[in-house]
């Protein structure tokens, strides 16, 4: 006939998720402060370069569209 399906209470699921998450975070190799600062500098430099390139391209395309339409 119909079998009963056992369901775990939600609090057990949350506790299990929290325990597993903490366990995984303990396995992570965190960067040192110096490494984090160097990587942050790299990201900011790449961000600035990409912003400049995209801004320049936007300027060129806006000039092109203005010349074509007017």
C-alpha positions as CSV (number, residue, x, y, z in Angstrom):
1,X,0.0,0.0,0.0
2,X,1.1,3.6,0.5
3,X,4.5,3.9,2.2
4,X,5.1,6.7,4.6
5,X,7.9,9.0,3.7
6,X,10.0,10.2,6.6
7,X,10.9,13.9,6.4
8,X,13.5,15.5,8.6
9,X,12.5,18.6,10.5
10,X,13.7,21.9,8.9
11,X,15.8,22.8,11.9
12,X,17.9,19.7,11.3
13,X,18.5,20.7,7.7
14,X,19.6,24.2,8.8
15,X,21.9,22.8,11.4
16,X,23.4,20.3,9.0
17,X,23.9,23.1,6.3
18,X,25.6,25.3,8.9
19,X,27.9,22.5,10.1
20,X,28.9,21.6,6.5
21,X,29.5,25.2,5.6
22,X,31.7,25.8,8.6
23,X,33.6,22.6,7.8
24,X,34.2,23.7,4.2
25,X,35.3,27.1,5.3
26,X,37.9,25.5,7.5
27,X,39.4,23.8,4.4
28,X,39.8,27.2,2.6
29,X,43.4,28.5,2.2
30,X,42.9,32.2,2.9
31,X,45.3,34.7,1.4
32,X,47.6,36.7,3.5
33,X,47.0,40.5,4.0
34,X,49.8,41.3,1.5
35,X,48.4,38.9,-1.1
36,X,44.9,40.3,-0.7
37,X,46.3,43.9,-1.1
38,X,48.2,43.0,-4.2
39,X,45.3,41.2,-5.8
40,X,43.1,44.2,-4.9
41,X,45.5,46.6,-6.6
42,X,45.5,44.4,-9.7
43,X,41.7,44.4,-9.9
44,X,41.6,48.1,-9.5
45,X,44.2,48.7,-12.2
46,X,42.3,46.4,-14.6
47,X,39.1,48.1,-13.8
48,X,40.5,51.5,-14.5
49,X,42.0,50.4,-17.8
50,X,38.8,48.7,-18.9
51,X,36.8,51.8,-18.0
52,X,39.2,54.0,-20.0
53,X,39.0,51.7,-23.1
54,X,35.2,51.4,-22.9
55,X,34.9,55.2,-22.4
56,X,37.1,55.8,-25.4
57,X,35.1,53.4,-27.6
58,X,31.9,55.0,-26.5
59,X,33.2,58.4,-27.4
60,X,34.3,57.1,-30.9
61,X,31.0,55.4,-31.6
62,X,29.0,58.5,-30.5
63,X,31.1,60.6,-32.9
64,X,30.5,58.1,-35.7
65,X,26.8,58.0,-35.1
66,X,26.6,61.8,-34.9
67,X,28.5,62.0,-38.3
68,X,26.2,59.4,-39.9
69,X,23.0,60.9,-38.7
70,X,23.7,64.6,-39.2
